[in-house]
Amino acid sequence: MRREQCLTKRRQYALVYSEGRAWVNSLVVMKALSNGFTLSRYGFSVSRQVGKAVTRNRVKRRLREILRLTPLEPGWDIVFIARPVVAAADYASLKESVRGLLSRAGLLKTAESNFRRVQS
């Protein structure tokens, strides 16, 4: 994940937390806010309740990889908040969970949106 795709400052997270819309499932909470840029930025919040440092870093690596492989609509700040049960989840269930949230939020890039972009 490139640096410009990351939320890096506390105030960026705070803005998404306070003004963003939330979608929830059993493994992850996702908050998203339109940012007006041509790319989407991501942030991850994995608390100590998830586990020790090795477990928290594994969860963040998996989330980064899922987002790297998932085509998204540009122009969003997205924060993923891991719930404690995510430590026991495998990659496939986490991927399904994240894609489900992105789909419910309408942030997945569809073939139709690609077609419209080419037509314009």
Backbone as XML, in Angstrom:
<?xml version="1.0"?>
<chain id="A" units="angstrom">
  <residue number="1" name="MET">
    <atom name="N" x="0.845" y="-1.174" z="0.000"/>
    <atom name="CA" x="0.000" y="0.000" z="0.000"/>
    <atom name="C" x="0.888" y="1.235" z="0.000"/>
  </residue>
  <residue number="2" name="ARG">
    <atom name="N" x="0.654" y="2.112" z="-0.944"/>
    <atom name="CA" x="1.466" y="3.320" z="-1.032"/>
    <atom name="C" x="1.120" y="4.295" z="0.089"/>
  </residue>
  <residue number="3" name="ARG">
    <atom name="N" x="2.052" y="5.161" z="0.411"/>
    <atom name="CA" x="1.883" y="6.097" z="1.524"/>
    <atom name="C" x="0.681" y="7.012" z="1.332"/>
  </residue>
  <residue number="4" name="GLU">
    <atom name="N" x="0.422" y="7.453" z="0.097"/>
    <atom name="CA" x="-0.702" y="8.355" z="-0.132"/>
    <atom name="C" x="-2.044" y="7.647" z="0.028"/>
  </residue>
  <residue number="5" name="GLN">
    <atom name="N" x="-2.045" y="6.324" z="0.150"/>
    <atom name="CA" x="-3.274" y="5.574" z="0.370"/>
    <atom name="C" x="-3.549" y="5.328" z="1.851"/>
  </residue>
  <residue number="6" name="CYS">
    <atom name="N" x="-2.728" y="5.881" z="2.716"/>
    <atom name="CA" x="-2.870" y="5.628" z="4.149"/>
    <atom name="C" x="-3.341" y="6.875" z="4.892"/>
  </residue>
  <residue number="7" name="LEU">
    <atom name="N" x="-4.209" y="6.663" z="5.852"/>
    <atom name="CA" x="-4.538" y="7.721" z="6.796"/>
    <atom name="C" x="-3.407" y="7.728" z="7.818"/>
  </residue>
  <residue number="8" name="THR">
    <atom name="N" x="-2.748" y="8.869" z="7.989"/>
    <atom name="CA" x="-1.565" y="8.890" z="8.835"/>
    <atom name="C" x="-1.703" y="9.798" z="10.052"/>
  </residue>
  <residue number="9" name="LYS">
    <atom name="N" x="-2.599" y="10.732" z="10.017"/>
    <atom name="CA" x="-2.690" y="11.715" z="11.100"/>
    <atom name="C" x="-3.910" y="11.464" z="11.978"/>
  </residue>
  <residue number="10" name="ARG">
    <atom name="N" x="-3.761" y="11.781" z="13.228"/>
    <atom name="CA" x="-4.831" y="11.595" z="14.203"/>
    <atom name="C" x="-6.094" y="12.346" z="13.786"/>
  </residue>
  <residue number="11" name="ARG">
    <atom name="N" x="-5.936" y="13.542" z="13.240"/>
    <atom name="CA" x="-7.104" y="14.346" z="12.866"/>
    <atom name="C" x="-7.846" y="13.727" z="11.678"/>
  </residue>
  <residue number="12" name="GLN">
    <atom name="N" x="-7.143" y="12.998" z="10.802"/>
    <atom name="CA" x="-7.809" y="12.300" z="9.702"/>
    <atom name="C" x="-8.704" y="11.183" z="10.241"/>
  </residue>
  <residue number="13" name="TYR">
    <atom name="N" x="-8.196" y="10.431" z="11.205"/>
    <atom name="CA" x="-8.997" y="9.390" z="11.844"/>
    <atom name="C" x="-10.183" y="10.015" z="12.578"/>
  </residue>
  <residue number="14" name="ALA">
    <atom name="N" x="-9.933" y="11.074" z="13.312"/>
    <atom name="CA" x="-10.988" y="11.722" z="14.097"/>
    <atom name="C" x="-12.118" y="12.221" z="13.205"/>
  </residue>
  <residue number="15" name="LEU">
    <atom name="N" x="-11.780" y="12.750" z="12.038"/>
    <atom name="CA" x="-12.794" y="13.230" z="11.109"/>
    <atom name="C" x="-13.665" y="12.077" z="10.610"/>
  </residue>
  <residue number="16" name="VAL">
    <atom name="N" x="-13.050" y="10.959" z="10.274"/>
    <atom name="CA" x="-13.814" y="9.793" z="9.812"/>
    <atom name="C" x="-14.677" y="9.256" z="10.950"/>
  </residue>
  <residue number="17" name="TYR">
    <atom name="N" x="-14.127" y="9.199" z="12.168"/>
    <atom name="CA" x="-14.899" y="8.718" z="13.311"/>
    <atom name="C" x="-16.100" y="9.606" z="13.594"/>
  </residue>
  <residue number="18" name="SER">
    <atom name="N" x="-15.913" y="10.919" z="13.540"/>
    <atom name="CA" x="-16.992" y="11.823" z="13.935"/>
    <atom name="C" x="-18.023" y="12.050" z="12.838"/>
  </residue>
  <residue number="19" name="GLU">
    <atom name="N" x="-17.591" y="12.132" z="11.576"/>
    <atom name="CA" x="-18.519" y="12.475" z="10.502"/>
    <atom name="C" x="-18.832" y="11.323" z="9.549"/>
  </residue>
  <residue number="20" name="GLY">
    <atom name="N" x="-18.073" y="10.232" z="9.645"/>
    <atom name="CA" x="-18.260" y="9.117" z="8.723"/>
    <atom name="C" x="-19.459" y="8.262" z="9.068"/>
  </residue>
  <residue number="21" name="ARG">
    <atom name="N" x="-19.885" y="7.477" z="8.106"/>
    <atom name="CA" x="-20.979" y="6.540" z="8.286"/>
    <atom name="C" x="-20.390" y="5.175" z="8.607"/>
  </residue>
  <residue number="22" name="ALA">
    <atom name="N" x="-21.083" y="4.380" z="9.426"/>
    <atom name="CA" x="-20.539" y="3.100" z="9.882"/>
    <atom name="C" x="-21.346" y="1.918" z="9.357"/>
  </residue>
  <residue number="23" name="TRP">
    <atom name="N" x="-20.622" y="0.836" z="9.057"/>
    <atom name="CA" x="-21.210" y="-0.448" z="8.706"/>
    <atom name="C" x="-20.546" y="-1.486" z="9.604"/>
  </residue>
  <residue number="24" name="VAL">
    <atom name="N" x="-21.335" y="-2.445" z="10.092"/>
    <atom name="CA" x="-20.853" y="-3.352" z="11.130"/>
    <atom name="C" x="-21.154" y="-4.801" z="10.754"/>
  </residue>
  <residue number="25" name="ASN">
    <atom name="N" x="-20.219" y="-5.692" z="11.083"/>
    <atom name="CA" x="-20.506" y="-7.129" z="11.079"/>
    <atom name="C" x="-19.760" y="-7.754" z="12.251"/>
  </residue>
  <residue number="26" name="SER">
    <atom name="N" x="-19.727" y="-9.069" z="12.322"/>
    <atom name="CA" x="-19.189" y="-9.733" z="13.507"/>
    <atom name="C" x="-17.674" y="-9.587" z="13.665"/>
  </residue>
  <residue number="27" name="LEU">
    <atom name="N" x="-16.931" y="-9.381" z="12.562"/>
    <atom name="CA" x="-15.477" y="-9.308" z="12.649"/>
    <atom name="C" x="-14.921" y="-7.894" z="12.613"/>
  </residue>
  <residue number="28" name="VAL">
    <atom name="N" x="-15.557" y="-7.014" z="11.842"/>
    <atom name="CA" x="-14.976" y="-5.697" z="11.572"/>
    <atom name="C" x="-16.071" y="-4.633" z="11.574"/>
  </residue>
  <residue number="29" name="VAL">
    <atom name="N" x="-15.696" y="-3.441" z="12.015"/>
    <atom name="CA" x="-16.529" y="-2.253" z="11.860"/>
    <atom name="C" x="-15.832" y="-1.380" z="10.826"/>
  </residue>
  <residue number="30" name="MET">
    <atom name="N" x="-16.596" y="-0.867" z="9.867"/>
    <atom name="CA" x="-16.019" y="-0.008" z="8.837"/>
    <atom name="C" x="-16.691" y="1.355" z="8.899"/>
  </residue>
  <residue number="31" name="LYS">
    <atom name="N" x="-15.869" y="2.395" z="8.937"/>
    <atom name="CA" x="-16.372" y="3.768" z="8.880"/>
    <atom name="C" x="-15.813" y="4.406" z="7.625"/>
  </residue>
  <residue number="32" name="ALA">
    <atom name="N" x="-16.662" y="5.107" z="6.886"/>
    <atom name="CA" x="-16.233" y="5.710" z="5.630"/>
    <atom name="C" x="-16.764" y="7.136" z="5.520"/>
  </residue>
  <residue number="33" name="LEU">
    <atom name="N" x="-15.955" y="7.978" z="4.890"/>
    <atom name="CA" x="-16.295" y="9.379" z="4.675"/>
    <atom name="C" x="-15.715" y="9.802" z="3.336"/>
  </residue>
  <residue number="34" name="SER">
    <atom name="N" x="-16.504" y="10.497" z="2.540"/>
    <atom name="CA" x="-16.022" y="10.984" z="1.250"/>
    <atom name="C" x="-14.924" y="12.017" z="1.489"/>
  </residue>
  <residue number="35" name="ASN">
    <atom name="N" x="-13.827" y="11.938" z="0.700"/>
    <atom name="CA" x="-12.715" y="12.857" z="0.932"/>
    <atom name="C" x="-12.493" y="13.852" z="-0.204"/>
  </residue>
  <residue number="36" name="GLY">
    <atom name="N" x="-13.162" y="13.672" z="-1.338"/>
    <atom name="CA" x="-13.024" y="14.608" z="-2.441"/>
    <atom name="C" x="-11.738" y="14.475" z="-3.240"/>
  </residue>
  <residue number="37" name="PHE">
    <atom name="N" x="-10.937" y="13.449" z="-2.986"/>
    <atom name="CA" x="-9.706" y="13.212" z="-3.736"/>
    <atom name="C" x="-9.965" y="12.198" z="-4.845"/>
  </residue>
  <residue number="38" name="THR">
    <atom name="N" x="-8.957" y="11.947" z="-5.655"/>
    <atom name="CA" x="-9.103" y="10.966" z="-6.731"/>
    <atom name="C" x="-8.680" y="9.569" z="-6.301"/>
  </residue>
  <residue number="39" name="LEU">
    <atom name="N" x="-8.316" y="9.386" z="-5.047"/>
    <atom name="CA" x="-7.968" y="8.065" z="-4.543"/>
    <atom name="C" x="-8.568" y="7.867" z="-3.162"/>
  </residue>
  <residue number="40" name="SER">
    <atom name="N" x="-8.702" y="6.622" z="-2.783"/>
    <atom name="CA" x="-9.213" y="6.292" z="-1.458"/>
    <atom name="C" x="-8.055" y="6.061" z="-0.508"/>
  </residue>
  <residue number="41" name="ARG">
    <atom name="N" x="-8.256" y="6.442" z="0.747"/>
    <atom name="CA" x="-7.231" y="6.250" z="1.779"/>
    <atom name="C" x="-7.794" y="5.331" z="2.859"/>
  </residue>
  <residue number="42" name="TYR">
    <atom name="N" x="-6.913" y="4.552" z="3.493"/>
    <atom name="CA" x="-7.330" y="3.550" z="4.458"/>
    <atom name="C" x="-6.606" y="3.737" z="5.782"/>
  </residue>
  <residue number="43" name="GLY">
    <atom name="N" x="-7.281" y="3.312" z="6.837"/>
    <atom name="CA" x="-6.675" y="3.280" z="8.153"/>
    <atom name="C" x="-7.179" y="2.060" z="8.892"/>
  </residue>
  <residue number="44" name="PHE">
    <atom name="N" x="-6.398" y="1.570" z="9.840"/>
    <atom name="CA" x="-6.756" y="0.373" z="10.578"/>
    <atom name="C" x="-6.616" y="0.647" z="12.063"/>
  </residue>
  <residue number="45" name="SER">
    <atom name="N" x="-7.597" y="0.201" z="12.815"/>
    <atom name="CA" x="-7.554" y="0.317" z="14.257"/>
    <atom name="C" x="-7.707" y="-1.081" z="14.836"/>
  </residue>
  <residue number="46" name="VAL">
    <atom name="N" x="-6.620" y="-1.568" z="15.437"/>
    <atom name="CA" x="-6.625" y="-2.907" z="16.012"/>
    <atom name="C" x="-6.144" y="-2.762" z="17.457"/>
  </residue>
  <residue number="47" name="SER">
    <atom name="N" x="-7.069" y="-2.879" z="18.395"/>
    <atom name="CA" x="-6.740" y="-2.622" z="19.798"/>
    <atom name="C" x="-6.077" y="-3.821" z="20.461"/>
  </residue>
  <residue number="48" name="ARG">
    <atom name="N" x="-5.601" y="-3.627" z="21.663"/>
    <atom name="CA" x="-4.950" y="-4.700" z="22.411"/>
    <atom name="C" x="-5.912" y="-5.806" z="22.789"/>
  </residue>
  <residue number="49" name="GLN">
    <atom name="N" x="-7.218" y="-5.523" z="22.729"/>
    <atom name="CA" x="-8.205" y="-6.564" z="23.023"/>
    <atom name="C" x="-8.152" y="-7.683" z="21.980"/>
  </residue>
  <residue number="50" name="VAL">
    <atom name="N" x="-7.632" y="-7.378" z="20.791"/>
    <atom name="CA" x="-7.518" y="-8.385" z="19.735"/>
    <atom name="C" x="-6.439" y="-9.394" z="20.089"/>
  </residue>
  <residue number="51" name="GLY">
    <atom name="N" x="-5.371" y="-8.951" z="20.719"/>
    <atom name="CA" x="-4.299" y="-9.858" z="21.096"/>
    <atom name="C" x="-2.988" y="-9.125" z="21.247"/>
  </residue>
  <residue number="52" name="LYS">
    <atom name="N" x="-1.925" y="-9.891" z="21.331"/>
    <atom name="CA" x="-0.595" y="-9.303" z="21.461"/>
    <atom name="C" x="-0.146" y="-8.740" z="20.124"/>
  </residue>
  <residue number="53" name="ALA">
    <atom name="N" x="1.019" y="-8.125" z="20.086"/>
    <atom name="CA" x="1.496" y="-7.402" z="18.906"/>
    <atom name="C" x="1.553" y="-8.279" z="17.653"/>
  </residue>
  <residue number="54" name="VAL">
    <atom name="N" x="1.973" y="-9.514" z="17.800"/>
    <atom name="CA" x="2.076" y="-10.407" z="16.643"/>
    <atom name="C" x="0.696" y="-10.618" z="16.010"/>
  </residue>
  <residue number="55" name="THR">
    <atom name="N" x="-0.302" y="-10.834" z="16.831"/>
    <atom name="CA" x="-1.664" y="-11.047" z="16.345"/>
    <atom name="C" x="-2.225" y="-9.780" z="15.714"/>
  </residue>
  <residue number="56" name="ARG">
    <atom name="N" x="-2.030" y="-8.638" z="16.371"/>
    <atom name="CA" x="-2.534" y="-7.361" z="15.830"/>
    <atom name="C" x="-1.891" y="-7.054" z="14.488"/>
  </residue>
  <residue number="57" name="ASN">
    <atom name="N" x="-0.588" y="-7.280" z="14.352"/>
    <atom name="CA" x="0.095" y="-7.020" z="13.088"/>
    <atom name="C" x="-0.367" y="-7.985" z="11.991"/>
  </residue>
  <residue number="58" name="ARG">
    <atom name="N" x="-0.646" y="-9.227" z="12.350"/>
    <atom name="CA" x="-1.155" y="-10.188" z="11.371"/>
    <atom name="C" x="-2.510" y="-9.733" z="10.840"/>
  </residue>
  <residue number="59" name="VAL">
    <atom name="N" x="-3.368" y="-9.253" z="11.717"/>
    <atom name="CA" x="-4.686" y="-8.761" z="11.305"/>
    <atom name="C" x="-4.525" y="-7.567" z="10.358"/>
  </residue>
  <residue number="60" name="LYS">
    <atom name="N" x="-3.633" y="-6.641" z="10.679"/>
    <atom name="CA" x="-3.416" y="-5.471" z="9.813"/>
    <atom name="C" x="-2.842" y="-5.880" z="8.458"/>
  </residue>
  <residue number="61" name="ARG">
    <atom name="N" x="-1.915" y="-6.828" z="8.436"/>
    <atom name="CA" x="-1.366" y="-7.306" z="7.161"/>
    <atom name="C" x="-2.445" y="-7.937" z="6.295"/>
  </residue>
  <residue number="62" name="ARG">
    <atom name="N" x="-3.310" y="-8.724" z="6.924"/>
    <atom name="CA" x="-4.392" y="-9.357" z="6.166"/>
    <atom name="C" x="-5.352" y="-8.307" z="5.606"/>
  </residue>
  <residue number="63" name="LEU">
    <atom name="N" x="-5.698" y="-7.313" z="6.410"/>
    <atom name="CA" x="-6.598" y="-6.258" z="5.936"/>
    <atom name="C" x="-5.972" y="-5.475" z="4.781"/>
  </residue>
  <residue number="64" name="ARG">
    <atom name="N" x="-4.686" y="-5.161" z="4.895"/>
    <atom name="CA" x="-4.005" y="-4.441" z="3.808"/>
    <atom name="C" x="-4.013" y="-5.258" z="2.520"/>
  </residue>
  <residue number="65" name="GLU">
    <atom name="N" x="-3.766" y="-6.554" z="2.623"/>
    <atom name="CA" x="-3.741" y="-7.404" z="1.442"/>
    <atom name="C" x="-5.129" y="-7.515" z="0.813"/>
  </residue>
  <residue number="66" name="ILE">
    <atom name="N" x="-6.152" y="-7.651" z="1.622"/>
    <atom name="CA" x="-7.523" y="-7.710" z="1.103"/>
    <atom name="C" x="-7.846" y="-6.430" z="0.346"/>
  </residue>
  <residue number="67" name="LEU">
    <atom name="N" x="-7.490" y="-5.284" z="0.886"/>
    <atom name="CA" x="-7.774" y="-4.009" z="0.225"/>
    <atom name="C" x="-6.918" y="-3.823" z="-1.020"/>
  </residue>
  <residue number="68" name="ARG">
    <atom name="N" x="-5.715" y="-4.342" z="-1.026"/>
    <atom name="CA" x="-4.856" y="-4.240" z="-2.203"/>
    <atom name="C" x="-5.476" y="-4.989" z="-3.384"/>
  </residue>
  <residue number="69" name="LEU">
    <atom name="N" x="-6.123" y="-6.105" z="-3.103"/>
    <atom name="CA" x="-6.697" y="-6.947" z="-4.152"/>
    <atom name="C" x="-8.142" y="-6.581" z="-4.516"/>
  </residue>
  <residue number="70" name="THR">
    <atom name="N" x="-8.736" y="-5.650" z="-3.780"/>
    <atom name="CA" x="-10.133" y="-5.297" z="-3.997"/>
    <atom name="C" x="-10.238" y="-3.958" z="-4.716"/>
  </residue>
  <residue number="71" name="PRO">
    <atom name="N" x="-10.863" y="-3.919" z="-5.895"/>
    <atom name="CA" x="-11.036" y="-2.645" z="-6.595"/>
    <atom name="C" x="-12.134" y="-1.808" z="-5.933"/>
  </residue>
  <residue number="72" name="LEU">
    <atom name="N" x="-11.787" y="-0.582" z="-5.552"/>
    <atom name="CA" x="-12.732" y="0.289" z="-4.847"/>
    <atom name="C" x="-12.981" y="1.570" z="-5.622"/>
  </residue>
  <residue number="73" name="GLU">
    <atom name="N" x="-14.123" y="2.174" z="-5.339"/>
    <atom name="CA" x="-14.425" y="3.492" z="-5.884"/>
    <atom name="C" x="-13.448" y="4.494" z="-5.271"/>
  </residue>
  <residue number="74" name="PRO">
    <atom name="N" x="-12.951" y="5.449" z="-6.049"/>
    <atom name="CA" x="-12.028" y="6.450" z="-5.504"/>
    <atom name="C" x="-12.758" y="7.528" z="-4.713"/>
  </residue>
  <residue number="75" name="GLY">
    <atom name="N" x="-12.004" y="8.207" z="-3.859"/>
    <atom name="CA" x="-12.539" y="9.368" z="-3.155"/>
    <atom name="C" x="-13.121" y="9.107" z="-1.783"/>
  </residue>
  <residue number="76" name="TRP">
    <atom name="N" x="-12.600" y="8.115" z="-1.070"/>
    <atom name="CA" x="-13.128" y="7.789" z="0.253"/>
    <atom name="C" x="-12.006" y="7.629" z="1.268"/>
  </residue>
  <residue number="77" name="ASP">
    <atom name="N" x="-12.262" y="8.059" z="2.493"/>
    <atom name="CA" x="-11.416" y="7.742" z="3.642"/>
    <atom name="C" x="-12.135" y="6.626" z="4.387"/>
  </residue>
  <residue number="78" name="ILE">
    <atom name="N" x="-11.454" y="5.505" z="4.583"/>
    <atom name="CA" x="-12.082" y="4.334" z="5.184"/>
    <atom name="C" x="-11.238" y="3.867" z="6.366"/>
  </residue>
  <residue number="79" name="VAL">
    <atom name="N" x="-11.887" y="3.653" z="7.508"/>
    <atom name="CA" x="-11.208" y="3.122" z="8.689"/>
    <atom name="C" x="-11.848" y="1.782" z="9.034"/>
  </residue>
  <residue number="80" name="PHE">
    <atom name="N" x="-11.008" y="0.766" z="9.183"/>
    <atom name="CA" x="-11.463" y="-0.553" z="9.598"/>
    <atom name="C" x="-11.081" y="-0.748" z="11.057"/>
  </residue>
  <residue number="81" name="ILE">
    <atom name="N" x="-12.075" y="-1.090" z="11.870"/>
    <atom name="CA" x="-11.869" y="-1.298" z="13.305"/>
    <atom name="C" x="-12.087" y="-2.785" z="13.572"/>
  </residue>
  <residue number="82" name="ALA">
    <atom name="N" x="-11.025" y="-3.462" z="13.980"/>
    <atom name="CA" x="-11.092" y="-4.910" z="14.205"/>
    <atom name="C" x="-11.726" y="-5.201" z="15.557"/>
  </residue>
  <residue number="83" name="ARG">
    <atom name="N" x="-12.626" y="-6.162" z="15.559"/>
    <atom name="CA" x="-13.223" y="-6.627" z="16.806"/>
    <atom name="C" x="-12.369" y="-7.765" z="17.354"/>
  </residue>
  <residue number="84" name="PRO">
    <atom name="N" x="-12.440" y="-8.045" z="18.650"/>
    <atom name="CA" x="-11.575" y="-9.070" z="19.251"/>
    <atom name="C" x="-11.678" y="-10.457" z="18.611"/>
  </residue>
  <residue number="85" name="VAL">
    <atom name="N" x="-12.835" y="-10.833" z="18.079"/>
    <atom name="CA" x="-12.989" y="-12.174" z="17.499"/>
    <atom name="C" x="-12.222" y="-12.331" z="16.190"/>
  </residue>
  <residue number="86" name="VAL">
    <atom name="N" x="-11.725" y="-11.240" z="15.616"/>
    <atom name="CA" x="-10.996" y="-11.316" z="14.352"/>
    <atom name="C" x="-9.687" y="-12.100" z="14.510"/>
  </residue>
  <residue number="87" name="ALA">
    <atom name="N" x="-9.159" y="-12.173" z="15.710"/>
    <atom name="CA" x="-7.904" y="-12.890" z="15.949"/>
    <atom name="C" x="-8.040" y="-14.377" z="15.615"/>
  </residue>
  <residue number="88" name="ALA">
    <atom name="N" x="-9.233" y="-14.934" z="15.800"/>
    <atom name="CA" x="-9.454" y="-16.357" z="15.537"/>
    <atom name="C" x="-9.933" y="-16.621" z="14.111"/>
  </residue>
  <residue number="89" name="ALA">
    <atom name="N" x="-10.202" y="-15.579" z="13.352"/>
    <atom name="CA" x="-10.745" y="-15.744" z="11.998"/>
    <atom name="C" x="-9.632" y="-16.044" z="11.003"/>
  </residue>
  <residue number="90" name="ASP">
    <atom name="N" x="-9.953" y="-16.830" z="9.988"/>
    <atom name="CA" x="-8.984" y="-17.096" z="8.932"/>
    <atom name="C" x="-9.102" y="-16.026" z="7.840"/>
  </residue>
  <residue number="91" name="TYR">
    <atom name="N" x="-8.175" y="-16.073" z="6.896"/>
    <atom name="CA" x="-8.114" y="-15.062" z="5.837"/>
    <atom name="C" x="-9.394" y="-15.026" z="5.004"/>
  </residue>
  <residue number="92" name="ALA">
    <atom name="N" x="-9.911" y="-16.193" z="4.644"/>
    <atom name="CA" x="-11.089" y="-16.256" z="3.776"/>
    <atom name="C" x="-12.312" y="-15.619" z="4.431"/>
  </residue>
  <residue number="93" name="SER">
    <atom name="N" x="-12.529" y="-15.891" z="5.704"/>
    <atom name="CA" x="-13.694" y="-15.304" z="6.376"/>
    <atom name="C" x="-13.514" y="-13.797" z="6.573"/>
  </residue>
  <residue number="94" name="LEU">
    <atom name="N" x="-12.283" y="-13.356" z="6.826"/>
    <atom name="CA" x="-12.033" y="-11.921" z="6.951"/>
    <atom name="C" x="-12.257" y="-11.227" z="5.608"/>
  </residue>
  <residue number="95" name="LYS">
    <atom name="N" x="-11.800" y="-11.848" z="4.536"/>
    <atom name="CA" x="-11.992" y="-11.288" z="3.191"/>
    <atom name="C" x="-13.474" y="-11.175" z="2.862"/>
  </residue>
  <residue number="96" name="GLU">
    <atom name="N" x="-14.232" y="-12.209" z="3.148"/>
    <atom name="CA" x="-15.677" y="-12.194" z="2.902"/>
    <atom name="C" x="-16.357" y="-11.108" z="3.736"/>
  </residue>
  <residue number="97" name="SER">
    <atom name="N" x="-15.922" y="-10.962" z="4.957"/>
    <atom name="CA" x="-16.482" y="-9.961" z="5.853"/>
    <atom name="C" x="-16.221" y="-8.537" z="5.339"/>
  </residue>
  <residue number="98" name="VAL">
    <atom name="N" x="-14.976" y="-8.261" z="4.960"/>
    <atom name="CA" x="-14.600" y="-6.924" z="4.482"/>
    <atom name="C" x="-15.312" y="-6.614" z="3.169"/>
  </residue>
  <residue number="99" name="ARG">
    <atom name="N" x="-15.324" y="-7.570" z="2.252"/>
    <atom name="CA" x="-16.003" y="-7.336" z="0.965"/>
    <atom name="C" x="-17.498" y="-7.134" z="1.162"/>
  </residue>
  <residue number="100" name="GLY">
    <atom name="N" x="-18.085" y="-7.830" z="2.121"/>
    <atom name="CA" x="-19.503" y="-7.632" z="2.423"/>
    <atom name="C" x="-19.778" y="-6.217" z="2.902"/>
  </residue>
  <residue number="101" name="LEU">
    <atom name="N" x="-18.927" y="-5.706" z="3.772"/>
    <atom name="CA" x="-19.091" y="-4.330" z="4.260"/>
    <atom name="C" x="-18.923" y="-3.321" z="3.130"/>
  </residue>
  <residue number="102" name="LEU">
    <atom name="N" x="-17.900" y="-3.523" z="2.300"/>
    <atom name="CA" x="-17.666" y="-2.599" z="1.181"/>
    <atom name="C" x="-18.825" y="-2.636" z="0.197"/>
  </residue>
  <residue number="103" name="SER">
    <atom name="N" x="-19.388" y="-3.799" z="-0.014"/>
    <atom name="CA" x="-20.519" y="-3.932" z="-0.914"/>
    <atom name="C" x="-21.747" y="-3.223" z="-0.353"/>
  </residue>
  <residue number="104" name="ARG">
    <atom name="N" x="-22.014" y="-3.419" z="0.934"/>
    <atom name="CA" x="-23.157" y="-2.757" z="1.567"/>
    <atom name="C" x="-23.011" y="-1.248" z="1.524"/>
  </residue>
  <residue number="105" name="ALA">
    <atom name="N" x="-21.785" y="-0.762" z="1.611"/>
    <atom name="CA" x="-21.538" y="0.675" z="1.578"/>
    <atom name="C" x="-21.531" y="1.228" z="0.156"/>
  </residue>
  <residue number="106" name="GLY">
    <atom name="N" x="-21.518" y="0.346" z="-0.834"/>
    <atom name="CA" x="-21.485" y="0.787" z="-2.228"/>
    <atom name="C" x="-20.123" y="1.279" z="-2.667"/>
  </residue>
  <residue number="107" name="LEU">
    <atom name="N" x="-19.066" y="0.787" z="-2.047"/>
    <atom name="CA" x="-17.714" y="1.242" z="-2.356"/>
    <atom name="C" x="-16.944" y="0.304" z="-3.276"/>
  </residue>
  <residue number="108" name="LEU">
    <atom name="N" x="-17.508" y="-0.859" z="-3.581"/>
    <atom name="CA" x="-16.844" y="-1.770" z="-4.507"/>
    <atom name="C" x="-17.003" y="-1.242" z="-5.927"/>
  </residue>
  <residue number="109" name="LYS">
    <atom name="N" x="-15.917" y="-1.269" z="-6.668"/>
    <atom name="CA" x="-15.964" y="-0.847" z="-8.064"/>
    <atom name="C" x="-16.610" y="-1.965" z="-8.867"/>
  </residue>
  <residue number="110" name="THR">
    <atom name="N" x="-17.648" y="-1.622" z="-9.610"/>
    <atom name="CA" x="-18.362" y="-2.616" z="-10.400"/>
    <atom name="C" x="-17.974" y="-2.502" z="-11.860"/>
  </residue>
  <residue number="111" name="ALA">
    <atom name="N" x="-18.309" y="-3.511" z="-12.632"/>
    <atom name="CA" x="-18.042" y="-3.478" z="-14.070"/>
    <atom name="C" x="-18.823" y="-2.344" z="-14.722"/>
  </residue>
  <residue number="112" name="GLU">
    <atom name="N" x="-20.011" y="-2.054" z="-14.196"/>
    <atom name="CA" x="-20.839" y="-0.974" z="-14.743"/>
    <atom name="C" x="-20.165" y="0.382" z="-14.564"/>
  </residue>
  <residue number="113" name="SER">
    <atom name="N" x="-19.553" y="0.615" z="-13.391"/>
    <atom name="CA" x="-18.881" y="1.900" z="-13.170"/>
    <atom name="C" x="-17.631" y="2.015" z="-14.059"/>
  </residue>
  <residue number="114" name="ASN">
    <atom name="N" x="-16.952" y="0.885" z="-14.303"/>
    <atom name="CA" x="-15.814" y="0.903" z="-15.230"/>
    <atom name="C" x="-16.284" y="1.233" z="-16.638"/>
  </residue>
  <residue number="115" name="PHE">
    <atom name="N" x="-17.412" y="0.667" z="-17.040"/>
    <atom name="CA" x="-17.957" y="0.894" z="-18.359"/>
    <atom name="C" x="-18.330" y="2.373" z="-18.536"/>
  </residue>
  <residue number="116" name="ARG">
    <atom name="N" x="-18.972" y="2.950" z="-17.509"/>
    <atom name="CA" x="-19.335" y="4.366" z="-17.580"/>
    <atom name="C" x="-18.102" y="5.251" z="-17.693"/>
  </residue>
  <residue number="117" name="ARG">
    <atom name="N" x="-17.037" y="4.890" z="-17.000"/>
    <atom name="CA" x="-15.817" y="5.679" z="-17.015"/>
    <atom name="C" x="-15.179" y="5.650" z="-18.418"/>
  </residue>
  <residue number="118" name="VAL">
    <atom name="N" x="-15.214" y="4.493" z="-19.071"/>
    <atom name="CA" x="-14.659" y="4.360" z="-20.413"/>
    <atom name="C" x="-15.516" y="5.142" z="-21.409"/>
  </residue>
  <residue number="119" name="GLN">
    <atom name="N" x="-16.827" y="5.128" z="-21.233"/>
    <atom name="CA" x="-17.740" y="5.816" z="-22.130"/>
    <atom name="C" x="-17.585" y="7.328" z="-22.054"/>
  </residue>
  <residue number="120" name="SER">
    <atom name="N" x="-17.240" y="7.865" z="-20.917"/>
    <atom name="CA" x="-17.148" y="9.316" z="-20.721"/>
    <atom name="C" x="-15.996" y="9.948" z="-21.452"/>
  </residue>
</chain>
